[in-house]
Amino acid sequence: MFGLIGRMRASPGKRDELVALLLDGTEAMPGCLSYVVARDPVDADTIWITEVWTDEQSHKASLDLPRVQATIAKARPIIAGFDSQTRTEPVGGVGL
Amino acid sequence: MFGLIGRMRASPGKRDELVALLLDGTEAMPGCLSYVVARDPVDADTIWITEVWTDEQSHKASLDLPRVQATIAKARPIIAGFDSQTRTEPVGGVGL
C-alpha cells in the first residue's frame, strides 16, 4: 500500500470551506482505501490529510480524475500553503 | 471525531515484529473507525500510526482493554521511543 500524511494551511478564515471542498471532491477514487480530512485543534487554519491507497499509481491517477481536477481548481485560491507531506508504507489495520 | 497521528521508533531491527504486534492487538476496539500502521520508507526503524475514533473517550477506554494491555506489555521492550504525537479533529472522508 501507499500512504501520505500531509499538513496544509488554508487562507485565514477559509478552513471550513476548504475542508468541505476536499470532502466533496474525493469520493469514488479508484484504489483509495482511506482519505481522512481533519482539523488541527491548535492552529485554526491547519488541515491534516491522511491517505491510504492500494499503490502509488492509484494516487497519481486520481489527480487526473475530472472531479479531483475541479476540486483542485476550486481549492487553490483558498490554500495558503503545504507545510509538510510524508510518504508512508501502510501495512494494515482497522478500516482498510 | 478524535484523531491521532503518531511517529514511533522500534528498537533497531525490530520494526517488523512491532508492526505485527500492533496489528494483532488492535482488532475489535469499540469506537475505533480507523487505525493504520505504516512503515516509514526512509527510516528503517520508524512506524507511523494514524487513528480515528468516534470520540476521545473511546480512545482512552481502549487502553484498558485486556488485549490492548497485553499488546502494550509485549511491545514495550521493542519500542525505542515516541518521536511525535499530533491530535486532530477528523471531519470526514473515505473509509470512515
N, CA and C atoms of all chains as a GROMACS GRO file, in nm:
protein
  576
    1MET      N    1   0.084  -0.120   0.000
    1MET     CA    2   0.000   0.000   0.000
    1MET      C    3   0.088   0.125   0.000
    2PHE      N    4   0.027   0.236  -0.033
    2PHE     CA    5   0.096   0.364  -0.040
    2PHE      C    6   0.020   0.464   0.047
    3GLY      N    7   0.092   0.539   0.129
    3GLY     CA    8   0.026   0.632   0.219
    3GLY      C    9   0.086   0.771   0.215
    4LEU      N   10   0.006   0.868   0.253
    4LEU     CA   11   0.051   1.007   0.265
    4LEU      C   12  -0.007   1.067   0.394
    5ILE      N   13   0.076   1.146   0.462
    5ILE     CA   14   0.031   1.225   0.577
    5ILE      C   15   0.069   1.369   0.545
    6GLY      N   16  -0.029   1.454   0.523
    6GLY     CA   17   0.000   1.591   0.481
    6GLY      C   18  -0.060   1.695   0.573
    7ARG      N   19   0.011   1.807   0.583
    7ARG     CA   20  -0.039   1.920   0.662
    7ARG      C   21  -0.050   2.040   0.570
    8MET      N   22  -0.169   2.097   0.561
    8MET     CA   23  -0.198   2.205   0.467
    8MET      C   24  -0.254   2.324   0.545
    9ARG      N   25  -0.224   2.443   0.496
    9ARG     CA   26  -0.279   2.563   0.560
    9ARG      C   27  -0.380   2.631   0.468
   10ALA      N   28  -0.498   2.658   0.522
   10ALA     CA   29  -0.599   2.734   0.448
   10ALA      C   30  -0.571   2.883   0.462
   11SER      N   31  -0.620   2.961   0.367
   11SER     CA   32  -0.617   3.106   0.385
   11SER      C   33  -0.695   3.139   0.511
   12PRO      N   34  -0.656   3.247   0.581
   12PRO     CA   35  -0.721   3.278   0.709
   12PRO      C   36  -0.874   3.282   0.697
   13GLY      N   37  -0.940   3.208   0.786
   13GLY     CA   38  -1.085   3.206   0.788
   13GLY      C   39  -1.150   3.115   0.686
   14LYS      N   40  -1.070   3.047   0.606
   14LYS     CA   41  -1.126   2.966   0.497
   14LYS      C   42  -1.117   2.814   0.522
   15ARG      N   43  -1.079   2.776   0.642
   15ARG     CA   44  -1.058   2.632   0.664
   15ARG      C   45  -1.185   2.548   0.645
   16ASP      N   46  -1.296   2.593   0.700
   16ASP     CA   47  -1.419   2.512   0.687
   16ASP      C   48  -1.457   2.496   0.541
   17GLU      N   49  -1.442   2.603   0.465
   17GLU     CA   50  -1.474   2.598   0.322
   17GLU      C   51  -1.381   2.499   0.250
   18LEU      N   52  -1.253   2.504   0.285
   18LEU     CA   53  -1.156   2.414   0.221
   18LEU      C   54  -1.183   2.269   0.258
   19VAL      N   55  -1.214   2.243   0.385
   19VAL     CA   56  -1.246   2.107   0.429
   19VAL      C   57  -1.366   2.054   0.351
   20ALA      N   58  -1.469   2.136   0.337
   20ALA     CA   59  -1.590   2.093   0.265
   20ALA      C   60  -1.558   2.060   0.119
   21LEU      N   61  -1.476   2.143   0.056
   21LEU     CA   62  -1.434   2.117  -0.082
   21LEU      C   63  -1.361   1.983  -0.093
   22LEU      N   64  -1.267   1.962   0.000
   22LEU     CA   65  -1.186   1.839  -0.005
   22LEU      C   66  -1.273   1.715   0.014
   23LEU      N   67  -1.370   1.723   0.104
   23LEU     CA   68  -1.456   1.608   0.129
   23LEU      C   69  -1.548   1.581   0.010
   24ASP      N   70  -1.594   1.687  -0.053
   24ASP     CA   71  -1.685   1.672  -0.167
   24ASP      C   72  -1.611   1.617  -0.289
   25GLY      N   73  -1.485   1.652  -0.302
   25GLY     CA   74  -1.413   1.619  -0.425
   25GLY      C   75  -1.340   1.487  -0.424
   26THR      N   76  -1.349   1.413  -0.313
   26THR     CA   77  -1.265   1.294  -0.301
   26THR      C   78  -1.345   1.165  -0.287
   27GLU      N   79  -1.469   1.167  -0.332
   27GLU     CA   80  -1.547   1.043  -0.333
   27GLU      C   81  -1.510   0.962  -0.458
   28ALA      N   82  -1.530   0.832  -0.448
   28ALA     CA   83  -1.519   0.744  -0.564
   28ALA      C   84  -1.386   0.757  -0.638
   29MET      N   85  -1.278   0.749  -0.564
   29MET     CA   86  -1.146   0.750  -0.628
   29MET      C   87  -1.095   0.605  -0.630
   30PRO      N   88  -1.078   0.546  -0.748
   30PRO     CA   89  -1.033   0.406  -0.754
   30PRO      C   90  -0.901   0.386  -0.682
   31GLY      N   91  -0.895   0.281  -0.602
   31GLY     CA   92  -0.771   0.249  -0.530
   31GLY      C   93  -0.754   0.323  -0.400
   32CYS      N   94  -0.849   0.410  -0.367
   32CYS     CA   95  -0.840   0.486  -0.240
   32CYS      C   96  -0.905   0.406  -0.128
   33LEU      N   97  -0.824   0.365  -0.030
   33LEU     CA   98  -0.876   0.286   0.082
   33LEU      C   99  -0.914   0.374   0.200
   34SER      N  100  -0.849   0.488   0.212
   34SER     CA  101  -0.878   0.580   0.322
   34SER      C  102  -0.831   0.720   0.283
   35TYR      N  103  -0.915   0.818   0.315
   35TYR     CA  104  -0.880   0.959   0.288
   35TYR      C  105  -0.952   1.040   0.395
   36VAL      N  106  -0.879   1.077   0.499
   36VAL     CA  107  -0.940   1.143   0.614
   36VAL      C  108  -0.895   1.288   0.621
   37VAL      N  109  -0.992   1.378   0.628
   37VAL     CA  110  -0.965   1.521   0.639
   37VAL      C  111  -0.994   1.563   0.783
   38ALA      N  112  -0.895   1.626   0.847
   38ALA     CA  113  -0.908   1.661   0.988
   38ALA      C  114  -0.862   1.804   1.014
   39ARG      N  115  -0.927   1.867   1.111
   39ARG     CA  116  -0.884   1.999   1.157
   39ARG      C  117  -0.773   1.983   1.262
   40ASP      N  118  -0.680   2.077   1.263
   40ASP     CA  119  -0.583   2.083   1.372
   40ASP      C  120  -0.652   2.153   1.489
   41PRO      N  121  -0.645   2.095   1.611
   41PRO     CA  122  -0.717   2.157   1.723
   41PRO      C  123  -0.648   2.281   1.778
   42VAL      N  124  -0.524   2.305   1.738
   42VAL     CA  125  -0.447   2.418   1.793
   42VAL      C  126  -0.442   2.534   1.694
   43ASP      N  127  -0.408   2.505   1.569
   43ASP     CA  128  -0.395   2.611   1.467
   43ASP      C  129  -0.523   2.618   1.383
   44ALA      N  130  -0.589   2.732   1.387
   44ALA     CA  131  -0.722   2.748   1.326
   44ALA      C  132  -0.722   2.740   1.174
   45ASP      N  133  -0.605   2.748   1.111
   45ASP     CA  134  -0.601   2.741   0.964
   45ASP      C  135  -0.549   2.607   0.912
   46THR      N  136  -0.505   2.520   1.002
   46THR     CA  137  -0.436   2.398   0.958
   46THR      C  138  -0.529   2.278   0.942
   47ILE      N  139  -0.504   2.203   0.834
   47ILE     CA  140  -0.578   2.081   0.800
   47ILE      C  141  -0.478   1.967   0.788
   48TRP      N  142  -0.515   1.850   0.840
   48TRP     CA  143  -0.436   1.728   0.821
   48TRP      C  144  -0.511   1.636   0.726
   49ILE      N  145  -0.440   1.580   0.630
   49ILE     CA  146  -0.500   1.483   0.538
   49ILE      C  147  -0.417   1.355   0.544
   50THR      N  148  -0.481   1.244   0.582
   50THR     CA  149  -0.412   1.116   0.585
   50THR      C  150  -0.476   1.024   0.480
   51GLU      N  151  -0.393   0.962   0.398
   51GLU     CA  152  -0.442   0.886   0.284
   51GLU      C  153  -0.378   0.747   0.280
   52VAL      N  154  -0.458   0.648   0.239
   52VAL     CA  155  -0.406   0.514   0.211
   52VAL      C  156  -0.461   0.470   0.075
   53TRP      N  157  -0.370   0.430  -0.012
   53TRP     CA  158  -0.404   0.385  -0.147
   53TRP      C  159  -0.351   0.243  -0.168
   54THR      N  160  -0.414   0.171  -0.261
   54THR     CA  161  -0.364   0.036  -0.290
   54THR      C  162  -0.219   0.042  -0.339
   55ASP      N  163  -0.186   0.146  -0.415
   55ASP     CA  164  -0.050   0.163  -0.464
   55ASP      C  165  -0.032   0.310  -0.507
   56GLU      N  166   0.093   0.347  -0.532
   56GLU     CA  167   0.123   0.487  -0.565
   56GLU      C  168   0.058   0.526  -0.699
   57GLN      N  169   0.049   0.430  -0.790
   57GLN     CA  170  -0.008   0.461  -0.921
   57GLN      C  171  -0.154   0.506  -0.908
   58SER      N  172  -0.229   0.443  -0.818
   58SER     CA  173  -0.369   0.484  -0.798
   58SER      C  174  -0.376   0.628  -0.750
   59HIS      N  175  -0.287   0.663  -0.659
   59HIS     CA  176  -0.284   0.801  -0.610
   59HIS      C  177  -0.256   0.898  -0.725
   60LYS      N  178  -0.153   0.866  -0.804
   60LYS     CA  179  -0.119   0.956  -0.916
   60LYS      C  180  -0.234   0.968  -1.014
   61ALA      N  181  -0.299   0.855  -1.044
   61ALA     CA  182  -0.409   0.856  -1.141
   61ALA      C  183  -0.526   0.941  -1.089
   62SER      N  184  -0.545   0.943  -0.957
   62SER     CA  185  -0.659   1.018  -0.902
   62SER      C  186  -0.648   1.166  -0.933
   63LEU      N  187  -0.525   1.214  -0.947
   63LEU     CA  188  -0.507   1.358  -0.971
   63LEU      C  189  -0.557   1.399  -1.110
   64ASP      N  190  -0.581   1.303  -1.197
   64ASP     CA  191  -0.634   1.332  -1.330
   64ASP      C  192  -0.785   1.314  -1.340
   65LEU      N  193  -0.848   1.265  -1.234
   65LEU     CA  194  -0.994   1.247  -1.239
   65LEU      C  195  -1.061   1.384  -1.253
   66PRO      N  196  -1.164   1.394  -1.340
   66PRO     CA  197  -1.230   1.524  -1.361
   66PRO      C  198  -1.277   1.589  -1.231
   67ARG      N  199  -1.335   1.508  -1.142
   67ARG     CA  200  -1.387   1.564  -1.018
   67ARG      C  201  -1.274   1.617  -0.930
   68VAL      N  202  -1.163   1.545  -0.927
   68VAL     CA  203  -1.049   1.589  -0.846
   68VAL      C  204  -0.987   1.715  -0.909
   69GLN      N  205  -0.977   1.717  -1.039
   69GLN     CA  206  -0.926   1.836  -1.109
   69GLN      C  207  -1.013   1.958  -1.076
   70ALA      N  208  -1.144   1.939  -1.077
   70ALA     CA  209  -1.236   2.051  -1.047
   70ALA      C  210  -1.217   2.098  -0.904
   71THR      N  211  -1.197   2.001  -0.813
   71THR     CA  212  -1.177   2.037  -0.672
   71THR      C  213  -1.047   2.116  -0.654
   72ILE      N  214  -0.941   2.070  -0.721
   72ILE     CA  215  -0.813   2.141  -0.711
   72ILE      C  216  -0.829   2.285  -0.759
   73ALA      N  217  -0.901   2.302  -0.869
   73ALA     CA  218  -0.920   2.438  -0.923
   73ALA      C  219  -0.995   2.527  -0.826
   74LYS      N  220  -1.098   2.470  -0.760
   74LYS     CA  221  -1.176   2.549  -0.664
   74LYS      C  222  -1.098   2.575  -0.535
   75ALA      N  223  -1.015   2.479  -0.497
   75ALA     CA  224  -0.947   2.489  -0.368
   75ALA      C  225  -0.824   2.580  -0.374
   76ARG      N  226  -0.759   2.583  -0.488
   76ARG     CA  227  -0.629   2.652  -0.496
   76ARG      C  228  -0.633   2.795  -0.439
   77PRO      N  229  -0.736   2.875  -0.470
   77PRO     CA  230  -0.734   3.013  -0.420
   77PRO      C  231  -0.744   3.026  -0.268
   78ILE      N  232  -0.790   2.920  -0.200
   78ILE     CA  233  -0.802   2.932  -0.054
   78ILE      C  234  -0.702   2.842   0.019
   79ILE      N  235  -0.601   2.794  -0.053
   79ILE     CA  236  -0.491   2.722   0.011
   79ILE      C  237  -0.374   2.819   0.029
   80ALA      N  238  -0.331   2.836   0.154
   80ALA     CA  239  -0.219   2.929   0.181
   80ALA      C  240  -0.085   2.858   0.164
   81GLY      N  241  -0.083   2.727   0.185
   81GLY     CA  242   0.044   2.657   0.169
   81GLY      C  243   0.037   2.513   0.217
   82PHE      N  244   0.142   2.438   0.183
   82PHE     CA  245   0.157   2.299   0.226
   82PHE      C  246   0.275   2.294   0.320
   83ASP      N  247   0.248   2.259   0.447
   83ASP     CA  248   0.355   2.262   0.546
   83ASP      C  249   0.442   2.139   0.540
   84SER      N  250   0.380   2.025   0.516
   84SER     CA  251   0.460   1.902   0.513
   84SER      C  252   0.381   1.793   0.443
   85GLN      N  253   0.454   1.700   0.384
   85GLN     CA  254   0.392   1.579   0.329
   85GLN      C  255   0.488   1.462   0.348
   86THR      N  256   0.440   1.360   0.418
   86THR     CA  257   0.522   1.244   0.448
   86THR      C  258   0.467   1.123   0.375
   87ARG      N  259   0.553   1.051   0.306
   87ARG     CA  260   0.512   0.925   0.242
   87ARG      C  261   0.522   0.812   0.343
   88THR      N  262   0.429   0.720   0.340
   88THR     CA  263   0.436   0.604   0.428
   88THR      C  264   0.407   0.476   0.348
   89GLU      N  265   0.435   0.362   0.412
   89GLU     CA  266   0.402   0.231   0.354
   89GLU      C  267   0.308   0.159   0.449
   90PRO      N  268   0.176   0.186   0.437
   90PRO     CA  269   0.081   0.120   0.528
   90PRO      C  270   0.089  -0.032   0.515
   91VAL      N  271   0.082  -0.098   0.630
   91VAL     CA  272   0.090  -0.244   0.633
   91VAL      C  273  -0.049  -0.304   0.656
   92GLY      N  274  -0.130  -0.240   0.739
   92GLY     CA  275  -0.262  -0.292   0.768
   92GLY      C  276  -0.326  -0.213   0.879
   93GLY      N  277  -0.436  -0.269   0.932
   93GLY     CA  278  -0.502  -0.203   1.043
   93GLY      C  279  -0.652  -0.205   1.030
   94VAL      N  280  -0.716  -0.130   1.116
   94VAL     CA  281  -0.861  -0.122   1.120
   94VAL      C  282  -0.911  -0.026   1.013
   95GLY      N  283  -1.013  -0.068   0.938
   95GLY     CA  284  -1.079   0.025   0.846
   95GLY      C  285  -1.023   0.027   0.705
   96LEU      N  286  -0.931  -0.063   0.674
   96LEU     CA  287  -0.877  -0.067   0.536
   96LEU      C  288  -0.948  -0.175   0.455
   97MET      N  289  -1.529   1.368   1.596
   97MET     CA  290  -1.434   1.256   1.597
   97MET      C  291  -1.302   1.302   1.658
   98PHE      N  292  -1.223   1.205   1.697
   98PHE     CA  293  -1.094   1.231   1.762
   98PHE      C  294  -0.987   1.155   1.684
   99GLY      N  295  -0.877   1.223   1.653
   99GLY     CA  296  -0.773   1.159   1.574
   99GLY      C  297  -0.636   1.174   1.635
  100LEU      N  298  -0.547   1.082   1.598
  100LEU     CA  299  -0.407   1.089   1.640
  100LEU      C  300  -0.319   1.052   1.521
  101ILE      N  301  -0.208   1.124   1.508
  101ILE     CA  302  -0.104   1.091   1.411
  101ILE      C  303   0.025   1.077   1.490
  102GLY      N  304   0.078   0.956   1.497
  102GLY     CA  305   0.194   0.934   1.581
  102GLY      C  306   0.310   0.872   1.507
  103ARG      N  307   0.429   0.907   1.551
  103ARG     CA  308   0.552   0.851   1.494
  103ARG      C  309   0.628   0.782   1.606
  104MET      N  310   0.657   0.654   1.588
  104MET     CA  311   0.718   0.571   1.691
  104MET      C  312   0.844   0.508   1.634
  105ARG      N  313   0.944   0.487   1.719
  105ARG     CA  314   1.066   0.420   1.675
  105ARG      C  315   1.078   0.284   1.741
  106ALA      N  316   1.099   0.181   1.659
  106ALA     CA  317   1.125   0.048   1.712
  106ALA      C  318   1.273   0.036   1.748
  107SER      N  319   1.302  -0.057   1.838
  107SER     CA  320   1.444  -0.091   1.861
  107SER      C  321   1.503  -0.139   1.729
  108PRO      N  322   1.632  -0.114   1.707
  108PRO     CA  323   1.693  -0.149   1.578
  108PRO      C  324   1.664  -0.294   1.537
  109GLY      N  325   1.614  -0.310   1.416
  109GLY     CA  326   1.587  -0.443   1.365
  109GLY      C  327   1.456  -0.505   1.409
  110LYS      N  328   1.380  -0.432   1.491
  110LYS     CA  329   1.259  -0.490   1.550
  110LYS      C  330   1.130  -0.433   1.491
  111ARG      N  331   1.142  -0.354   1.384
  111ARG     CA  332   1.021  -0.288   1.334
  111ARG      C  333   0.914  -0.387   1.287
  112ASP      N  334   0.953  -0.488   1.211
  112ASP     CA  335   0.852  -0.582   1.160
  112ASP      C  336   0.778  -0.650   1.274
  113GLU      N  337   0.855  -0.687   1.376
  113GLU     CA  338   0.796  -0.753   1.492
  113GLU      C  339   0.698  -0.659   1.563
  114LEU      N  340   0.736  -0.533   1.576
  114LEU     CA  341   0.650  -0.436   1.644
  114LEU      C  342   0.523  -0.408   1.561
  115VAL      N  343   0.538  -0.396   1.430
  115VAL     CA  344   0.421  -0.375   1.344
  115VAL      C  345   0.322  -0.491   1.359
  116ALA      N  346   0.375  -0.614   1.358
  116ALA     CA  347   0.288  -0.731   1.371
  116ALA      C  348   0.214  -0.732   1.504
  117LEU      N  349   0.284  -0.696   1.610
  117LEU     CA  350   0.221  -0.688   1.743
  117LEU      C  351   0.108  -0.585   1.742
  118LEU      N  352   0.136  -0.467   1.685
  118LEU     CA  353   0.037  -0.359   1.685
  118LEU      C  354  -0.087  -0.399   1.605
  119LEU      N  355  -0.066  -0.468   1.494
  119LEU     CA  356  -0.180  -0.508   1.411
  119LEU      C  357  -0.262  -0.617   1.481
  120ASP      N  358  -0.194  -0.705   1.550
  120ASP     CA  359  -0.264  -0.814   1.618
  120ASP      C  360  -0.344  -0.764   1.738
  121GLY      N  361  -0.291  -0.660   1.802
  121GLY     CA  362  -0.351  -0.618   1.929
  121GLY      C  363  -0.459  -0.513   1.917
  122THR      N  364  -0.491  -0.472   1.795
  122THR     CA  365  -0.580  -0.356   1.781
  122THR      C  366  -0.708  -0.390   1.707
  123GLU      N  367  -0.745  -0.516   1.707
  123GLU     CA  368  -0.875  -0.553   1.649
  123GLU      C  369  -0.986  -0.530   1.752
  124ALA      N  370  -1.106  -0.508   1.701
  124ALA     CA  371  -1.225  -0.504   1.787
  124ALA      C  372  -1.214  -0.404   1.902
  125MET      N  373  -1.175  -0.282   1.870
  125MET     CA  374  -1.170  -0.178   1.972
  125MET      C  375  -1.295  -0.090   1.952
  126PRO      N  376  -1.387  -0.088   2.050
  126PRO     CA  377  -1.509  -0.010   2.034
  126PRO      C  378  -1.479   0.138   2.009
  127GLY      N  379  -1.547   0.194   1.910
  127GLY     CA  380  -1.530   0.336   1.879
  127GLY      C  381  -1.414   0.365   1.786
  128CYS      N  382  -1.339   0.262   1.746
  128CYS     CA  383  -1.226   0.283   1.656
  128CYS      C  384  -1.273   0.275   1.511
  129LEU      N  385  -1.263   0.385   1.439
  129LEU     CA  386  -1.306   0.390   1.299
  129LEU      C  387  -1.191   0.361   1.203
  130SER      N  388  -1.071   0.392   1.245
  130SER     CA  389  -0.954   0.369   1.160
  130SER      C  390  -0.830   0.362   1.248
  131TYR      N  391  -0.744   0.265   1.218
  131TYR     CA  392  -0.617   0.250   1.291
  131TYR      C  393  -0.520   0.190   1.192
  132VAL      N  394  -0.436   0.273   1.133
  132VAL     CA  395  -0.347   0.230   1.024
  132VAL      C  396  -0.203   0.232   1.072
  133VAL      N  397  -0.137   0.119   1.056
  133VAL     CA  398   0.004   0.106   1.094
  133VAL      C  399   0.087   0.106   0.965
  134ALA      N  400   0.185   0.196   0.958
  134ALA     CA  401   0.263   0.212   0.834
  134ALA      C  402   0.412   0.219   0.865
  135ARG      N  403   0.491   0.168   0.771
  135ARG     CA  404   0.637   0.182   0.781
  135ARG      C  405   0.678   0.314   0.720
  136ASP      N  406   0.783   0.374   0.776
  136ASP     CA  407   0.843   0.490   0.712
  136ASP      C  408   0.936   0.438   0.601
  137PRO      N  409   0.924   0.493   0.479
  137PRO     CA  410   1.006   0.440   0.370
  137PRO      C  411   1.152   0.483   0.376
  138VAL      N  412   1.184   0.580   0.460
  138VAL     CA  413   1.320   0.634   0.466
  138VAL      C  414   1.395   0.580   0.589
  139ASP      N  415   1.331   0.586   0.705
  139ASP     CA  416   1.397   0.542   0.830
  139ASP      C  417   1.352   0.400   0.864
  140ALA      N  418   1.445   0.307   0.869
  140ALA     CA  419   1.415   0.164   0.882
  140ALA      C  420   1.356   0.125   1.017
  141ASP      N  421   1.362   0.214   1.116
  141ASP     CA  422   1.307   0.180   1.247
  141ASP      C  423   1.175   0.253   1.277
  142THR      N  424   1.133   0.341   1.189
  142THR     CA  425   1.019   0.428   1.219
  142THR      C  426   0.886   0.372   1.170
  143ILE      N  427   0.785   0.388   1.256
  143ILE     CA  428   0.648   0.345   1.229
  143ILE      C  429   0.556   0.467   1.244
  144TRP      N  430   0.459   0.479   1.153
  144TRP     CA  431   0.355   0.582   1.164
  144TRP      C  432   0.223   0.514   1.200
  145ILE      N  433   0.152   0.571   1.297
  145ILE     CA  434   0.020   0.519   1.333
  145ILE      C  435  -0.081   0.633   1.322
  146THR      N  436  -0.181   0.615   1.237
  146THR     CA  437  -0.285   0.717   1.223
  146THR      C  438  -0.416   0.655   1.271
  147GLU      N  439  -0.486   0.728   1.357
  147GLU     CA  440  -0.605   0.674   1.423
  147GLU      C  441  -0.722   0.771   1.411
  148VAL      N  442  -0.842   0.714   1.395
  148VAL     CA  443  -0.967   0.793   1.403
  148VAL      C  444  -1.063   0.719   1.496
  149TRP      N  445  -1.112   0.792   1.594
  149TRP     CA  446  -1.206   0.738   1.693
  149TRP      C  447  -1.333   0.821   1.692
  150THR      N  448  -1.443   0.758   1.737
  150THR     CA  449  -1.568   0.835   1.744
  150THR      C  450  -1.552   0.954   1.839
  151ASP      N  451  -1.476   0.934   1.946
  151ASP     CA  452  -1.451   1.042   2.042
  151ASP      C  453  -1.328   1.007   2.125
  152GLU      N  454  -1.279   1.105   2.200
  152GLU     CA  455  -1.156   1.083   2.278
  152GLU      C  456  -1.178   0.977   2.386
  153GLN      N  457  -1.298   0.972   2.440
  153GLN     CA  458  -1.325   0.875   2.546
  153GLN      C  459  -1.306   0.731   2.498
  154SER      N  460  -1.348   0.704   2.375
  154SER     CA  461  -1.330   0.569   2.319
  154SER      C  462  -1.182   0.534   2.311
  155HIS      N  463  -1.102   0.632   2.269
  155HIS     CA  464  -0.957   0.608   2.263
  155HIS      C  465  -0.901   0.575   2.401
  156LYS      N  466  -0.938   0.658   2.499
  156LYS     CA  467  -0.887   0.635   2.635
  156LYS      C  468  -0.931   0.499   2.687
  157ALA      N  469  -1.057   0.463   2.663
  157ALA     CA  470  -1.110   0.336   2.713
  157ALA      C  471  -1.036   0.218   2.650
  158SER      N  472  -0.992   0.235   2.524
  158SER     CA  473  -0.926   0.123   2.455
  158SER      C  474  -0.798   0.083   2.527
  159LEU      N  475  -0.734   0.177   2.593
  159LEU     CA  476  -0.607   0.148   2.660
  159LEU      C  477  -0.625   0.053   2.777
  160ASP      N  478  -0.749   0.036   2.823
  160ASP     CA  479  -0.776  -0.056   2.934
  160ASP      C  480  -0.825  -0.193   2.886
  161LEU      N  481  -0.847  -0.210   2.756
  161LEU     CA  482  -0.892  -0.340   2.707
  161LEU      C  483  -0.783  -0.445   2.733
  162PRO      N  484  -0.821  -0.565   2.779
  162PRO     CA  485  -0.720  -0.668   2.811
  162PRO      C  486  -0.625  -0.696   2.693
  163ARG      N  487  -0.681  -0.702   2.572
  163ARG     CA  488  -0.596  -0.733   2.457
  163ARG      C  489  -0.496  -0.620   2.430
  164VAL      N  490  -0.542  -0.497   2.446
  164VAL     CA  491  -0.452  -0.383   2.425
  164VAL      C  492  -0.346  -0.378   2.535
  165GLN      N  493  -0.387  -0.405   2.657
  165GLN     CA  494  -0.291  -0.410   2.768
  165GLN      C  495  -0.184  -0.516   2.742
  166ALA      N  496  -0.226  -0.632   2.692
  166ALA     CA  497  -0.130  -0.740   2.664
  166ALA      C  498  -0.035  -0.698   2.552
  167THR      N  499  -0.089  -0.628   2.453
  167THR     CA  500  -0.004  -0.582   2.343
  167THR      C  501   0.098  -0.480   2.391
  168ILE      N  502   0.053  -0.387   2.474
  168ILE     CA  503   0.145  -0.286   2.527
  168ILE      C  504   0.260  -0.354   2.603
  169ALA      N  505   0.224  -0.455   2.683
  169ALA     CA  506   0.327  -0.525   2.761
  169ALA      C  507   0.429  -0.594   2.670
  170LYS      N  508   0.378  -0.655   2.562
  170LYS     CA  509   0.470  -0.725   2.470
  170LYS      C  510   0.551  -0.627   2.386
  171ALA      N  511   0.491  -0.512   2.353
  171ALA     CA  512   0.556  -0.417   2.264
  171ALA      C  513   0.661  -0.332   2.334
  172ARG      N  514   0.638  -0.304   2.460
  172ARG     CA  515   0.723  -0.207   2.531
  172ARG      C  516   0.873  -0.234   2.517
  173PRO      N  517   0.916  -0.360   2.531
  173PRO     CA  518   1.063  -0.386   2.524
  173PRO      C  519   1.124  -0.357   2.386
  174ILE      N  520   1.041  -0.352   2.281
  174ILE     CA  521   1.099  -0.329   2.148
  174ILE      C  522   1.060  -0.191   2.092
  175ILE      N  523   1.010  -0.102   2.178
  175ILE     CA  524   0.984   0.037   2.140
  175ILE      C  525   1.102   0.121   2.189
  176ALA      N  526   1.170   0.189   2.096
  176ALA     CA  527   1.284   0.272   2.135
  176ALA      C  528   1.238   0.411   2.177
  177GLY      N  529   1.125   0.458   2.123
  177GLY     CA  530   1.078   0.590   2.162
  177GLY      C  531   0.961   0.637   2.079
  178PHE      N  532   0.899   0.746   2.127
  178PHE     CA  533   0.789   0.810   2.057
  178PHE      C  534   0.838   0.946   2.010
  179ASP      N  535   0.844   0.964   1.878
  179ASP     CA  536   0.901   1.088   1.825
  179ASP      C  537   0.801   1.203   1.827
  180SER      N  538   0.676   1.172   1.798
  180SER     CA  539   0.576   1.279   1.795
  180SER      C  540   0.437   1.219   1.803
  181GLN      N  541   0.345   1.296   1.857
  181GLN     CA  542   0.204   1.257   1.852
  181GLN      C  543   0.120   1.384   1.837
  182THR      N  544   0.042   1.388   1.730
  182THR     CA  545  -0.040   1.504   1.700
  182THR      C  546  -0.187   1.467   1.714
  183ARG      N  547  -0.260   1.549   1.786
  183ARG     CA  548  -0.406   1.530   1.796
  183ARG      C  549  -0.473   1.599   1.679
  184THR      N  550  -0.577   1.538   1.626
  184THR     CA  551  -0.653   1.602   1.518
  184THR      C  552  -0.803   1.589   1.547
  185GLU      N  553  -0.881   1.664   1.468
  185GLU     CA  554  -1.028   1.656   1.475
  185GLU      C  555  -1.079   1.614   1.337
  186PRO      N  556  -1.084   1.482   1.312
  186PRO     CA  557  -1.131   1.437   1.180
  186PRO      C  558  -1.273   1.485   1.154
  187VAL      N  559  -1.296   1.527   1.031
  187VAL     CA  560  -1.428   1.577   0.991
  187VAL      C  561  -1.501   1.472   0.907
  188GLY      N  562  -1.428   1.401   0.823
  188GLY     CA  563  -1.490   1.301   0.738
  188GLY      C  564  -1.392   1.250   0.637
  189GLY      N  565  -1.446   1.178   0.536
  189GLY     CA  566  -1.360   1.129   0.431
  189GLY      C  567  -1.394   0.987   0.390
  190VAL      N  568  -1.308   0.930   0.312
  190VAL     CA  569  -1.326   0.795   0.260
  190VAL      C  570  -1.284   0.694   0.366
  191GLY      N  571  -1.366   0.590   0.388
  191GLY     CA  572  -1.324   0.479   0.471
  191GLY      C  573  -1.360   0.491   0.618
  192LEU      N  574  -1.437   0.594   0.654
  192LEU     CA  575  -1.477   0.608   0.795
  192LEU      C  576  -1.617   0.550   0.816
   0.00000   0.00000   0.00000
